[in-house]
Amino acid sequence: MTLPQHGRMSSALAGLFPGYFALVMATGIVSIACRLMGLPEVAWVLLAMNLVAYGVLASLTLARAVLHPGRLLSDLASHARGPGFFTLVAGTNVLGAQCLAIAGWRDAAAVLWAIGLVLWLVVMYGFFTAVIVRAQKPTLEEGINGAWLIAAVATQSVAVLGIALGTAFGWEAEAVAFVALVFFLVGSMLYLAIITLIFYRFTFLPLETATLTPPYWINMGAVAIATLAGSSLLLAADRSPLLTEIAPFLAGFTLFFWSTATWWIPLLLLLGAWRHLWRRHPLAYDPQYWGMVFPLGMYSAATWRLAEALPFAPLAGVARAFLPVALVAWAATALGMAAAGVKAMRSSGGPPRSTEAARPTDLDSRRS
């Protein structure tokens, strides 16, 4: 039986993919990279689009929290869908950094940082508490995926926006720098813990084309944003005696993260070729593809900032070479999203839904 239009809309809202704020993350960081590398017009266009995207997604998320709180909480406690909520945290902070870098809107950036801090507390401790205490849990093979690393990305995003602000809420620059340093270190800890599980899953457990989803590019993106955070701390070392004292540690750790991000790129390209060319897995739009665009843009921006922080000028050339890749990936994903939206409207089937890892596992479909 065909549902009425309002019934279809309500069903789509109830099942809204929690990770859709990766669109904001991807658009924001590509815009920042364009600004850093001398494309201000493109940066402004992407800022305007991102403000609209964030407003729409925030409104839909708030509506879902009010109208379908049970579904939202069930997703938050899900090993498969829960990590997607970290895109809300990261998207908020990346938009704040974008507003500051492109438009100089300091007050807006400070408000977004405050919102990002609150969201980080809610999502970080809500998600990990829920998955730890639930009675029934999926196996590692079913439960872990690249989206888990968005927990590290969200944490690093707090550090990036904080150090970009310098001062906020009446705090002195030294206090803000300390907060940013703490989030940088916590984000580093989360990456090292989670990537160990993912690498084990890659190398010792079966991996099918259906489960090799785009969020695995966060394997690279999480260390790319750690590189950006570390580089920003190094460039702001004069604000804090502590940062000055540990600058050699920060430089080494940041270079370690950039090297790790660089190592991931050829492997992820090979795995993508295996998935789509060798195994012929269909290439169709999925909101999770924004989780692939974000790492590409982040690698470009982070490499540029690392070139300034070390300093090591040749890295700037690497950043410039990577920016067109990020722009093409963003444009292709945006076109795919538009085409999927048109197709959905024509078929009256509601907005496009995420597939693969965005769907809950059998365990997650039960009520714990």
Secondary structure, DSSP 8 states (H G I E B T S, - for coil): ----HHHHHHHHHHT--GGGGHHHHHHHHHHHHHHHTT-HHHHHHHHHHHHHHHHHHHHHHHHHHHH-HHHHHHHHT-TTTGGGGHHHHHHHHHHHHHIIIII--HHHHHHHHHHHHHHHHHHHHHHHHHHHH-SS---HHHH--GGGGHHHHHHHHHHHHHHHH-SBTTB-HHHHHHHHHHHHHHHHHHHHHHHHHHHHHHHHS---TTT--GGGGHHHHHHHHHHHHHHHHHHTGGG-HHHHHTHHHHHHHHHHHHHHHHHHHHHHHHHHHIIIIIS-------GGGHHHHHHHHHHHHHHHHHHHHTT-THHHHHHHHHHHHHHHHHHHHHHHHHHHHHHHHHHT--S----GGGS--TTTTS--
